[in-house]
Amino acid sequence: MANRTVKDATSVKGTNPQYLIEKIIRSRIYECRYWKEECFGLTAELMVDKAMELRYVGGVFGGNIKPTPFLCLVLKMLQIQPDRDIVIEFIKNEDFKYVRCVGAMYLRLIGTSLDCYKYLEPLYNDNRKIRMQNRDGLFLLSHVDEFIDKLLREERICDTILPRIQKRHVLEESNELDVRVSPLEEEDVDEAESSSDEGERRSVSPVPQRKERRRSRSPPPKRKSPHRRRSPHRRRSRSKERQVKHRRNRSRERRHKSPRRSRGDRHSRGSRAGGEDSSSRHSKRSSGSSRQSRREDSHVSKEQLEIREANELRAKIGLPPLKP
């Protein structure tokens, strides 16, 4: 009694609505635990609560051909045949995606071609993700719009053979269905219209004349004259450098021009000096001091320097100095 169709149910496609699902799968559903525990005594109002508890979409799986809760609820809807308004509310529900999938599956099984295209094509805009269970029991990722596209195009889904519906272009040629416009095409049309409106506005609006901006010519920078004025400090520093160089050159020339003593003179002077070693050391020191005095008195003339050197030598020997 629990598996019979409602008495007031109308035939769909000329047969019992439950016969839209194959007999083997239908018998497996009747034997499964979910059908006996959760689907027993369900009404159209309680069907919504069970559909909200769904977590995936699928047909049968495993070697024993176990049905999924999704397929059990679809068969239950075929059994009780809820009102058309309830089914449409299932489809228009935007909060629960699996409730929408159950309503779409049921409408695809019992609805006409016009109803399928009219109520299912707007679901192409639903891009939410859903889980689908395949025949091996594995879960795959899909989307609501992909599921709707399979319902309208393929012949078998969730291990259920779908009734045939007319092609869309046939209904369009017979003027029973309007031409479908994709939302992407609508956006392109809107962009084209907006661009054409902007082009017309630009053509109508006068082009504003550009005011010539006068460029402020700044005075050219003053060129620096090639002949720069030399500061007096530089002149003085250069003159000092020249004097120092001149003094160094003179001291070198004097060293080269100083007369070299012969060996005979040295022996005679050595014999005269005898054991006066201290006087020779004193003479060396005095010669060092004389060299310093030479450097200091570089501005003196050459003749005076020669007379001084001769007087220093005569003083060492013990002779009287020469007069200038």
Backbone torsions as a table, in degrees:
resi	resn	phi	psi	omega
1	MET	NA	-34.4	-177.1
2	ALA	-71.4	-20.0	-175.7
3	ASN	-100.6	3.7	-179.3
4	ARG	-83.7	155.3	177.9
5	THR	-78.2	153.3	179.9
6	VAL	-61.1	146.7	-177.4
7	LYS	-63.6	-39.2	-176.7
8	ASP	-80.1	2.2	-175.6
9	ALA	-70.0	141.7	177.4
10	THR	-94.3	154.1	179.6
11	SER	-74.1	145.9	179.7
12	VAL	-119.4	126.8	-177.7
13	LYS	58.1	27.8	177.6
14	GLY	82.7	7.6	-178.9
15	THR	-138.3	177.8	174.6
16	ASN	-64.6	134.9	-178.1
17	PRO	-56.6	-34.1	-178.6
18	GLN	-68.6	-19.3	-178.5
19	TYR	-76.1	-5.4	176.1
20	LEU	-67.6	-19.6	174.2
21	ILE	-100.3	140.4	-175.1
22	GLU	-59.4	152.9	-174.3
23	LYS	-65.0	-40.5	-178.2
24	ILE	-63.9	-46.6	-179.8
25	ILE	-67.6	-36.8	179.6
26	ARG	-65.1	-39.4	177.7
27	SER	-67.6	-35.3	176.6
28	ARG	-65.6	-36.3	178.5
29	ILE	-66.4	-41.1	-179.9
30	TYR	-63.9	-29.3	-177.5
31	GLU	-88.5	-13.8	-174.0
32	CYS	-75.2	160.2	-175.6
33	ARG	-71.8	-38.1	-178.2
34	TYR	-61.9	-40.0	180.0
35	TRP	-64.7	-40.9	-176.6
36	LYS	-73.9	-35.9	-175.1
37	GLU	-90.5	-43.5	-170.4
38	GLU	-98.9	-29.7	-174.7
39	CYS	-98.1	1.1	-179.0
40	PHE	-76.5	127.1	177.7
41	GLY	69.7	22.9	179.2
42	LEU	-74.6	143.7	173.5
43	THR	-116.2	177.4	-179.3
44	ALA	-63.8	-33.1	-179.5
45	GLU	-73.3	-40.0	179.7
46	LEU	-77.0	-15.8	179.0
47	MET	-63.2	-32.1	-178.5
48	VAL	-64.4	-41.7	-179.0
49	ASP	-63.8	-41.5	178.5
50	LYS	-67.8	-35.8	178.6
51	ALA	-68.8	-31.3	178.2
52	MET	-69.8	-21.1	179.7
53	GLU	-85.0	-5.7	-179.5
54	LEU	-66.4	147.8	-179.3
55	ARG	-126.8	-5.7	177.9
56	TYR	-162.3	167.5	-179.7
57	VAL	-114.3	139.8	178.6
58	GLY	-179.0	173.9	178.6
59	GLY	-107.7	-101.6	176.3
60	VAL	-119.6	159.7	-177.9
61	PHE	-151.3	162.1	176.4
62	GLY	82.1	170.0	179.9
63	GLY	-71.8	-25.4	-179.6
64	ASN	-88.8	3.1	179.9
65	ILE	56.6	69.0	178.1
66	LYS	-90.1	131.3	179.2
67	PRO	-81.4	152.9	177.3
68	THR	-88.6	158.6	175.8
69	PRO	-57.6	-32.0	179.0
70	PHE	-60.3	-46.7	-178.5
71	LEU	-70.4	-31.7	176.9
72	CYS	-64.1	-41.6	179.7
73	LEU	-68.9	-33.9	177.4
74	VAL	-64.5	-42.9	178.2
75	LEU	-66.3	-35.5	178.1
76	LYS	-65.6	-37.2	177.0
77	MET	-67.4	-36.4	175.3
78	LEU	-65.8	-29.6	-178.4
79	GLN	-75.4	-44.9	-175.0
80	ILE	-91.4	-19.4	179.8
81	GLN	50.4	78.9	177.8
82	PRO	-69.6	166.5	-179.8
83	ASP	-64.7	159.0	-178.9
84	ARG	-65.4	-35.9	179.7
85	ASP	-62.9	-37.5	178.4
86	ILE	-65.6	-40.3	179.1
87	VAL	-64.5	-41.1	179.1
88	ILE	-65.4	-36.1	176.7
89	GLU	-67.5	-34.5	173.8
90	PHE	-58.5	-43.8	-176.3
91	ILE	-71.0	-37.2	-177.1
92	LYS	-82.6	-3.6	-179.8
93	ASN	-68.4	120.2	-177.8
94	GLU	-99.7	-9.6	-177.3
95	ASP	-83.3	-36.9	-176.3
96	PHE	-119.8	112.2	-174.5
97	LYS	-72.6	-32.3	-179.4
98	TYR	-75.0	-28.4	172.0
99	VAL	-63.1	-40.8	177.7
100	ARG	-63.7	-39.4	-179.9
101	CYS	-66.6	-39.6	178.3
102	VAL	-63.4	-45.0	178.4
103	GLY	-62.9	-39.7	179.5
104	ALA	-66.7	-39.4	179.1
105	MET	-64.7	-43.0	-179.4
106	TYR	-66.8	-41.2	179.1
107	LEU	-66.5	-35.2	179.0
108	ARG	-66.6	-28.1	-178.4
109	LEU	-79.8	-37.4	-173.2
110	ILE	-109.8	-15.5	-172.8
111	GLY	-81.9	163.0	175.8
112	THR	-80.9	174.8	-179.0
113	SER	-64.2	-42.4	179.7
114	LEU	-63.8	-41.7	179.9
115	ASP	-65.0	-39.3	-179.6
116	CYS	-63.2	-47.6	-179.5
117	TYR	-70.1	-32.8	-175.6
118	LYS	-71.8	-42.3	-173.5
119	TYR	-99.8	-20.0	-177.3
120	LEU	-95.5	-29.9	-179.0
121	GLU	-64.1	-34.8	175.5
122	PRO	-61.5	-17.9	179.3
123	LEU	-76.6	-3.5	174.1
124	TYR	-63.3	-20.7	-179.5
125	ASN	-82.9	-6.2	-179.7
126	ASP	-88.9	109.6	-176.3
127	ASN	-105.7	21.4	-178.9
128	ARG	-71.9	151.1	-178.3
129	LYS	-82.8	144.5	175.2
130	ILE	-136.7	158.0	176.5
131	ARG	-101.6	135.9	178.8
132	MET	-124.5	136.1	179.1
133	GLN	-101.1	126.7	-179.4
134	ASN	-88.0	-172.3	-175.4
135	ARG	-67.7	-25.7	-179.7
136	ASP	-85.4	-2.0	-178.7
137	GLY	87.7	7.7	178.9
138	LEU	-90.8	149.5	-178.4
139	PHE	-97.9	138.3	178.5
140	LEU	-123.1	150.6	178.4
141	LEU	-89.3	132.5	177.7
142	SER	-144.7	-173.0	-179.9
143	HIS	-133.6	161.6	-178.0
144	VAL	-63.8	-42.6	-178.7
145	ASP	-65.3	-31.6	175.8
146	GLU	-67.8	-40.6	178.5
147	PHE	-63.1	-41.2	178.8
148	ILE	-66.1	-38.9	179.6
149	ASP	-64.6	-37.8	176.3
150	LYS	-65.9	-37.5	178.8
151	LEU	-62.6	-36.2	-176.3
152	LEU	-86.6	-19.5	-172.7
153	ARG	-112.4	-39.8	-173.8
154	GLU	-88.1	164.3	-178.4
155	GLU	-96.4	-17.9	-177.3
156	ARG	-141.6	132.3	178.4
157	ILE	-151.5	140.3	-177.7
158	CYS	54.9	40.8	178.1
159	ASP	56.9	32.7	179.1
160	THR	-130.8	131.6	177.9
161	ILE	-80.4	123.5	-177.4
162	LEU	-86.6	142.8	174.8
163	PRO	-64.8	152.2	-179.1
164	ARG	-77.8	142.9	175.5
165	ILE	-127.2	159.7	179.6
166	GLN	-69.8	152.5	177.1
167	LYS	-71.2	155.0	-175.0
168	ARG	-67.8	-40.6	-176.1
169	HIS	-66.0	-27.1	177.3
170	VAL	-68.3	-41.9	178.4
171	LEU	-68.3	-31.5	178.5
172	GLU	-70.6	-39.7	179.5
173	GLU	-66.9	-32.7	178.6
174	SER	-86.8	7.1	178.0
175	ASN	60.4	25.5	175.0
176	GLU	-89.3	-15.6	-177.0
177	LEU	-142.1	137.2	178.9
178	ASP	-76.5	159.8	178.3
179	VAL	-69.4	132.5	-178.3
180	ARG	-79.4	134.2	178.2
181	VAL	-113.1	123.2	-179.3
182	SER	-72.7	146.7	176.2
183	PRO	-59.1	-30.5	177.7
184	LEU	-67.0	-39.2	177.5
185	GLU	-66.7	-35.5	177.6
186	GLU	-64.2	-40.5	177.9
187	GLU	-64.1	-40.5	178.6
188	ASP	-63.4	-40.9	179.3
189	VAL	-64.5	-42.3	179.6
190	ASP	-63.5	-41.6	178.3
191	GLU	-64.5	-40.3	179.2
192	ALA	-64.2	-42.2	178.6
193	GLU	-64.1	-43.4	179.7
194	SER	-63.7	-40.3	179.0
195	SER	-65.6	-38.8	178.5
196	SER	-66.4	-38.8	177.7
197	ASP	-63.3	-41.5	178.6
198	GLU	-65.0	-38.0	177.9
199	GLY	-64.3	-39.7	177.8
200	GLU	-65.7	-40.8	178.5
201	ARG	-62.2	-40.5	179.3
202	ARG	-66.4	-37.5	-179.6
203	SER	-69.5	-34.4	-179.1
204	VAL	-76.9	-43.6	-176.3
205	SER	-68.4	133.2	-179.6
206	PRO	-68.2	146.5	179.7
207	VAL	-78.1	120.2	179.4
208	PRO	-67.1	134.3	179.5
209	GLN	-74.5	135.2	-179.1
210	ARG	-81.6	128.5	177.6
211	LYS	-78.8	132.9	179.3
212	GLU	-74.0	125.2	179.3
213	ARG	-90.0	125.0	178.4
214	ARG	-78.4	126.5	179.7
215	ARG	-83.5	123.2	178.7
216	SER	-74.2	114.2	-179.4
217	ARG	-85.7	113.2	177.2
218	SER	-77.8	144.9	-179.8
219	PRO	-59.5	138.2	-178.2
220	PRO	-62.7	146.2	179.4
221	PRO	-65.5	143.5	-179.4
222	LYS	-68.8	132.5	179.0
223	ARG	-81.5	139.2	179.0
224	LYS	-78.5	132.2	-178.3
225	SER	-67.5	141.9	-178.6
226	PRO	-63.9	-33.2	-179.2
227	HIS	-91.7	102.3	179.8
228	ARG	-86.8	145.5	177.0
229	ARG	-74.4	131.3	-178.7
230	ARG	-90.8	137.3	-179.7
231	SER	-75.5	150.7	179.7
232	PRO	-64.6	-26.9	179.8
233	HIS	-65.3	-38.1	177.9
234	ARG	-65.0	-41.0	178.4
235	ARG	-59.8	-46.9	-179.4
236	ARG	-61.1	-44.1	-179.0
237	SER	-62.8	-40.3	178.9
238	ARG	-66.6	-40.2	178.3
239	SER	-63.2	-37.7	177.3
240	LYS	-64.5	-41.7	178.6
241	GLU	-62.2	-40.6	179.3
242	ARG	-64.1	-42.5	178.8
243	GLN	-61.2	-42.3	179.9
244	VAL	-63.3	-43.4	178.2
245	LYS	-62.6	-41.0	-179.3
246	HIS	-63.3	-41.1	178.0
247	ARG	-64.1	-41.6	178.6
248	ARG	-63.3	-41.0	179.1
249	ASN	-63.9	-39.8	179.5
250	ARG	-64.3	-44.0	-179.3
251	SER	-62.2	-37.7	176.6
252	ARG	-65.3	-41.9	179.9
253	GLU	-63.3	-39.5	-179.3
254	ARG	-65.8	-37.4	178.7
255	ARG	-63.4	-39.7	180.0
256	HIS	-71.1	-32.9	-175.1
257	LYS	-84.6	-12.5	-177.9
258	SER	-62.6	133.1	-175.2
259	PRO	-67.9	133.6	177.7
260	ARG	-84.1	136.1	-178.9
261	ARG	-81.2	143.1	176.6
262	SER	-80.5	163.3	-178.3
263	ARG	-68.0	-34.9	179.9
264	GLY	-64.0	-43.8	179.9
265	ASP	-61.6	-40.6	-178.9
266	ARG	-61.9	-40.7	-178.8
267	HIS	-67.2	-39.5	-179.1
268	SER	-67.0	-42.5	179.8
269	ARG	-68.2	-33.1	177.6
270	GLY	-67.4	-37.4	178.5
271	SER	-68.2	-38.2	177.9
272	ARG	-65.9	-41.7	-176.5
273	ALA	-68.2	-35.7	177.8
274	GLY	67.2	-124.8	-176.8
275	GLY	-96.4	28.0	-178.7
276	GLU	-86.8	66.2	178.5
277	ASP	-73.2	-33.9	-178.8
278	SER	-65.3	-35.3	178.9
279	SER	-66.1	-34.8	178.8
280	SER	-66.5	-40.9	178.3
281	ARG	-63.4	-40.5	178.3
282	HIS	-62.5	-37.2	179.4
283	SER	-65.4	-37.2	178.6
284	LYS	-62.8	-43.3	179.6
285	ARG	-63.7	-41.7	180.0
286	SER	-65.4	-35.7	177.7
287	SER	-63.6	-37.5	177.7
288	GLY	-64.3	-42.4	178.0
289	SER	-66.2	-33.8	178.8
290	SER	-65.7	-38.2	178.4
291	ARG	-62.1	-40.6	177.7
292	GLN	-63.7	-40.0	178.6
293	SER	-65.1	-34.0	177.0
294	ARG	-62.1	-43.9	-179.8
295	ARG	-64.9	-37.0	-178.6
296	GLU	-70.1	-39.2	-177.3
297	ASP	-99.5	49.5	-179.9
298	SER	-72.0	-20.8	-177.4
299	HIS	-78.2	-7.6	179.9
300	VAL	-73.1	155.1	-177.1
301	SER	-73.5	166.4	-176.7
302	LYS	-67.6	-39.0	-176.9
303	GLU	-63.4	-42.9	179.6
304	GLN	-65.4	-36.7	178.2
305	LEU	-64.4	-41.4	179.0
306	GLU	-64.5	-39.1	179.7
307	ILE	-66.2	-40.3	178.8
308	ARG	-62.7	-44.0	179.3
309	GLU	-62.9	-42.1	179.4
310	ALA	-64.0	-42.3	179.2
311	ASN	-62.7	-37.2	179.0
312	GLU	-65.2	-40.5	178.4
313	LEU	-66.1	-41.7	-179.3
314	ARG	-66.0	-33.7	178.7
315	ALA	-68.0	-34.5	177.2
316	LYS	-66.5	-38.5	-177.6
317	ILE	-76.7	-28.8	-177.7
318	GLY	106.9	14.8	178.1
319	LEU	-92.1	158.4	179.0
320	PRO	-71.1	151.0	-178.4
321	PRO	-74.0	156.9	177.0
322	LEU	-80.7	151.7	178.0
323	LYS	-90.2	140.0	179.1
324	PRO	-70.3	NA	NA
